[in-house]
Amino acid sequence: MESKIVSELNLKFHPVAIIWSDEKPENALQFKPRKWGCVMSLFAHAAKGHTAVFDRETFGCWGGGVGLGFGNQYLKVPGGIEEFYHFLSTGNHISGMRKMAAEQICNFIGNGLLKEAIHGERYIKSPEMVKKFVESLPIVDIPAKYVVFKPFQDVNLKKETPVITVFLANPDQLSSLVILANYGRGSFENVIIPYAAGCQAIGILPYREAENENPRAIIGLTDITARKNVRRQLGKDMLTFAVPLKMFQEMEGHVEGSFLQRETWNALKE
């Protein structure tokens, strides 16, 4: 699939199309069933030209299952969802039962994260606030068997329709995407940076925006755990910019005659 935006941005990595499908693509990268993995690591592979696929048994981690749109996988955390509330905040060290749950979590995600499981990632102040955070998420169970990450250039629009297109952008490219997203709206809040896991910022949050008459773009990869996981693959200066199909088409139509073809952007692009 060709794109005027891609042609103008001089991107380092392929944009990634996120597709819901009932057919599994051949030779796609995929986690093993019920084994830990970070969704964003396979996203990075897709940005480098490979196709990746996920289903309800191969989403890598509970948060990844939620982010991709496979329902509320936090309910399947060992010890129950309350243990996840502690994992994201103050930890599971308060009681013997919580420590046991932390150790069960580590059997899945690896002992390298035992300290985080016991002492908490401390990304949200308290378990009670994590509960509010989870309840505010637009958790959804998508009407498809697979979620596919495919390099944008490999998408065949006659056979598949991207739900979301995700750009990997450095600060200059991100700036241009923000301008373009607002270019034809007559308003200034058409891009948001929510607090979210890396996979949520390319999955369920833009999925929700796709349902709106005037969807917004989502800036992501502000999840520092995800950033740590993909730094070797993507470097340290990339953020994601996730755009629902309707907004992508709108932005495509605004390239001609815009700032992307003027001197200021050309100077930055060089």
N, C-alpha and C positions, 0 to 999 in steps of 0.2 A: 504494500500500500504506500502510495506516495503522499507527501505532505509539504505544503508551502512553509509551514512553521519549521519543520525539521530542516528544510533546505536553508532557511535563513539563520538558524540558531548556531550552526557550527558545533553541534553536540559531540562530546567525547564518547558517549554511550548511546546505544539504541533506545528510543522510547519503548516501553513495554505495554503491549495490549493485554488487558485482563478480559478473559472470555469465559462465559458460563457455557458448559457443553455437556451433552450426554454421551459424547464419543471421546474416547481417550486417544490423544495424538500418538502416533508411532514414535518410538525412540526418544520419548520425552524424559527428562530428569524427574525423579520422584523419590521421596523419602520411603523408607521401609515402613510397613504397617506398624503403628503403635510404637515407633521409635522417635526419639527426640531429634529435632532439627529446627533451625530458625528460618521462617518463611523468607525473610529478607536475603538470606544467603542464596536461595534459588532465584529470587528476584534479580540479584546481581548477576547470576549466570545468564538469565534471560536478557539482561541489558548488554551482555557481551555476545549475544547471538544464538543462545540455546533456547529451546522450548522446555518448560517445566509444567508439571501437572500435580494437582492435589485432589484428594477425595476425603471422605469422612473417616478414613482409617490412616491417612498419610498426610496429615497437616502439620506434623512436626512438634507442636506444643499446644497446650490448651488455649493460650492467647492467640496462637496462629489459627486454630480452628474457629475461634470467634471472629478474628479479623477477616478471614476469607469468606465468612458467611455460612458456616456449618453449624449454626445454632449456639446455644450457651454451653460451650465445652468446659467452662469453669466449674460446672456442676460435677465434673468427673475428676477433679483434683483429689488425690488421696486425702481422706479425712473430711472431704466435703468443701463446699465453696467458702466456708468460714476460714479454712486454712489458706486459701488464696488471698483472702482479705489481709491476713497476717503476713503472707509472703511478700506482698507488694508494699507493705508498710513497716510495721515494727518487728516482724519476725515470729517464729514459732517456738521460741525458747522458754516461754512462760511456764509451761507444764510438761510433764513427761509425755503425755499424749500428743501434744503439739510437736515435741521434738521427734516422736516416732513418725508423725505425719511428714515432717520435714525430711526425715531419712527416706521415707517411701517416695517422696517427690524426687529426691536425689537419685534413687534407683532408676528413675526415668530420665532425668535431665543430666545426670552425671555428678559425681562427687565434687567436681570443680566448683559447683555452685552451692555446696553444703553451707558455707558461711552465709550466703544470701538467703537461703531457705530458713536457716535458724535465726539469723539476726535481722532479716528483712532487707529488701532492696531500698527501702526508705524513699520511694518515689511519691508516696502520698502519706500524709501526716499520721493517720490512724486507721485501724481496720474499719471503723465506722464510716470514715470518709471514702475508703475504697468501696464499701458497699454502695454508697451513694453514687460513686463514679460508675460502677458496673451497672447499676439500675438506670443510669442516664444514657448508656450506650445504645445505639440502634441495632441491637442484636437481631439477626435475621437468619433463617434457614432457607437458603436460596433454592429455587425450583430447578436444580440441575445436579447431576451426579459429580461433575468435575469443575474445578476452577483451573483455567489454563493461563500461564504466563507465556506470551509469545513475542519475539522481537517484532516491532511495528512493521518493519519492511517485509516480513513474511506473511502478514495477514492477507487472506483472500476474501474480500468483501462480498463475493458472490456466494461464499459458503459459510462465513462466520461474521459476527458482529461484535466488536469490542464493547463491553459495558463501560470500561474505564480505560483511558490512555494515561500512562505515567511517564513523565519526563524526569530524567536525572539532570540537575542543573547546578552550575556553579553560581556564585553571586551575580555576575553580569547577566547570565542567561535567565536566572530566576527573576531578576528585575524586569527583563523584557517580557517574560511570561505574565508577570503581575500586571504590567501596563496593558498588554494585549487582552487580558481577561476583563479589564475594565473599559477598554477602548470604545466599545459600542453600547455601553450600558447607561451612561449618564449618571452613574453613581460610583461610589468608591469602596464598597465593602463586598466585592465579588470574589475575594480570595481570603481564606481564613487559615490560621495556624492553631488548631486545637491541640490540647494535651491528649496524646494517644500513642499507643504502641506503633512501631513502624508499619506493621501489617494492617492495623486498623486504619491508618492514614491513607493507605492505597486501596483498602477494601470496604468495610462496612460504612465508613464515613462518606466517601464519595458515592457509594451505592445509595445512601440516603439522599444525597444531593441530586442524584439522577432522577429522583421521583418529583423534584420540584420544577415549577414552570421556568424559573430562572436559576438553574443550578450554579453553585459556587465551586471554585477550585479549592483543593486542599493541599497545603504545604505540609510535608512530613519528613520523616527520617530525623526528627528531633529526639527520638528515643535513643538515649545514649547506649543502652545495651545493644540495640540493633546496629548503631554506628560502630561500636566495638567489633561486632560480628562481621561486618562487611568492609572494614577499613582496608584490609589487605587487597580486597577485590576492587574497591571503588575509589580508594584514596580518602582524604579527610575533608574535602571541600564540597561534597555533593549533598543536595537535598532533593526530595521528591516533590513533584508537582502533579497531582492527580486530577484529571479532568473527565467528567462524564461525557458520553458521546455527544449529546446535544450541545454542550458548551464547546467541545472540541470543534464541531462543525461550524459553530458561530465564530470561533477564533480563526479558523482556517479562512473564512470568508472576509476577514478583516486585514489580512496580510498585505494585499495589494494596496499601495498608496499610503501605507502606515509608516510609522517611525522606523520599522524594520528595514525600510528601503531608503533611509536617510543617513546623513553623514555621521551623526552621533553614534548610532548603533554600529555602523560599519567600522568606526574607529575602535570601538570596544571589541568587536568581533575579531579584528585583526590582532 
